[in-house]
């Protein structure tokens, strides 16, 4: 079965073609660079950029896959969570294609798409595993008992970890998005330069908090002169990153042991972070727990994961109603 996926939940316009949940024929991703000047995503601009790009990205995905509309068996698109205006662009485009070409349509939960990314890449991934979904908008620890069967163990109480990265990057004058730059500076800075707080690491729960860490960094930066900030920018980035990631690793490993899973996956944009993967691999290897993560192009928002999740949803539940609307605050469970 050939599945078309469409993803426009935030600031990436993506269209992909996937065959049978296994082979990615194309996965075109167009990132909206225009938001860099604003220090964050501007919802109205994001919607307009999606409108300008979606047809072209669709044509590129079809051309790279070497297929025509008649070859598509299933059309899928993200319907939440995300920015409502942005979601509507991809969702309505997908529904229009499904109606026009008389194809079945499946509306996909963006978070389930991130979970599906690991199923695409790792054929030996057990149905039961623990996944950490980490991005600019989400920080969730989820027990997966099989595709479509999820138990939410913990989530952020305030800022998502990726959001904290972007805000700290702005404080350090690194621009937007700042995750990759903090990751780079973290390799050369002193991780022990400053002991920033670890959010709710001692609580007997699997929830997270990043507002206190973000505030602590802001107060520290405020007290530095321009020369001191320049001299210690990498140290602050490294110290912040260590505090942010330690909580993720500690809680994920503890949950894996408590729930008796033999595998852990990362998904979402922050899953590309090199320090996080190093820390997680070390801790999980010591516990004899397998560790999986997607390649970078499947960590960021992308349509291949939406196509894969939509394909599995179609197998489980059949097609969605074409009256399905965008749900910006859609939950996974």
C-alpha positions, 0 to 999 in steps of 0.5 A, spaced: 500 500 500 502 506 498 501 512 503 501 519 502 503 523 508 502 531 510 505 534 516 504 542 517 503 542 525 508 548 526 513 551 521 515 545 517 511 543 511 512 536 509 509 531 504 512 524 504 510 517 500 511 511 504 510 504 502 507 499 506 510 502 513 517 500 511 520 503 505 520 511 505 519 513 497 520 520 499 520 525 505 520 532 503 521 537 508 521 545 507 523 549 514 520 556 515 526 560 516 522 566 516 521 565 524 528 566 526 528 574 526 522 573 531 526 569 536 520 564 535 514 561 531 509 566 529 503 562 528 500 567 522 506 567 518 507 559 519 500 558 516 501 563 510 508 560 509 504 553 509 499 555 504 505 558 499 509 551 500 504 545 500 503 544 493 510 545 491 512 540 496 507 535 494 509 535 487 516 534 489 514 528 493 510 525 488 516 526 483 521 523 487 517 517 489 516 517 481 508 516 482 502 519 480 495 521 484 492 514 481 498 510 484 496 513 491 492 508 496 491 512 502 492 519 504 494 521 511 495 528 514 496 531 521 490 534 525 493 535 532 496 537 536 499 544 533 498 551 531 491 551 529 492 555 522 498 551 520 494 544 521 488 547 517 493 548 511 495 540 511 489 537 513 484 541 508 489 539 503 489 532 504 482 532 505 481 535 498 486 530 495 482 524 498 475 527 495 478 529 489 481 522 487 476 518 491 482 515 496 481 513 503 483 519 508 486 518 515 487 524 520 493 523 524 495 525 531 502 528 531 505 525 537 503 518 534 507 520 528 513 521 532 512 514 535 511 511 528 518 514 526 521 508 530 517 503 528 519 505 521 526 504 522 527 499 527 524 492 525 526 489 531 523 494 536 518 490 540 511 492 541 512 493 548 517 499 550 518 506 553 518 512 548 520 519 550 517 524 546 521 530 546 520 537 542 519 544 542 512 543 544 512 536 547 515 532 553 512 526 554 514 519 557 509 514 554 509 506 555 507 503 548 504 496 549 503 496 541 501 501 536 495 505 538 496 502 545 499 507 550 499 509 557 502 516 559 507 516 565 509 523 565 509 529 562 512 537 563 508 541 568 510 547 564 515 548 558 517 543 554 524 541 554 525 544 546 522 550 548 527 551 554 532 550 549 530 555 544 529 560 550 536 559 553 539 560 546 535 566 545 538 569 552 545 567 550 544 570 543 544 564 539 538 565 535 532 561 533 532 555 533 537 554 538 537 547 540 543 545 535 547 550 537 547 549 544 548 542 543 555 544 539 557 549 545 555 543 550 561 539 547 566 545 548 563 548 554 564 546 562 558 542 564 560 543 571 561 551 570 554 552 574 550 547 578 543 549 575 537 546 578 534 539 576 526 540 575 522 535 580 528 530 579 527 528 586 519 527 586 516 520 586 513 521 579 515 521 572 513 528 570 518 534 568 519 541 569 523 546 566 520 553 568 525 553 574 531 551 570 530 556 564 529 562 570 535 560 573 539 561 567 536 567 565 538 570 572 545 568 571 546 571 565 542 577 567 548 578 572 554 577 567 557 583 564 557 582 556 565 580 557 563 575 562 557 572 557 562 572 551 567 568 555 562 563 559 557 562 553 559 555 552 560 553 559 553 556 560 550 552 554 553 546 557 551 547 564 544 548 562 544 542 557 547 537 563 541 539 567 536 539 562 538 532 560 539 529 566 532 529 568 530 526 562 535 520 563 534 519 570 526 518 569 526 514 563 531 509 566 527 509 572 521 508 568 524 503 564 526 499 570 519 500 574 515 497 568 520 492 566 521 494 559 527 491 555 527 497 550 527 505 550 526 509 544 527 517 543 522 521 538 521 528 536 526 534 535 530 533 541 532 526 540 537 529 535 541 531 541 548 528 541 549 529 548 542 526 550 543 520 546 550 519 549 547 519 556 541 515 555 546 509 551 551 509 557 545 508 562 541 504 559 547 499 557 548 498 564 541 496 565 541 491 559 536 495 556 536 496 548 536 503 546 533 506 539 532 513 536 530 515 529 535 518 524 535 526 524 530 527 518 525 523 522 526 526 529 524 533 526 517 534 524 516 530 517 510 527 513 514 520 513 512 518 520 505 521 519 504 516 513 506 511 517 502 512 523 496 513 518 497 507 515 497 503 521 491 507 524 487 505 517 489 498 518 486 498 526 480 503 525 479 504 517 478 511 514 477 518 518 471 522 516 472 527 511 469 532 516 474 531 521 477 538 524 484 540 526 484 539 534 490 544 536 491 541 543 489 534 541 492 529 546 495 522 545 491 518 551 
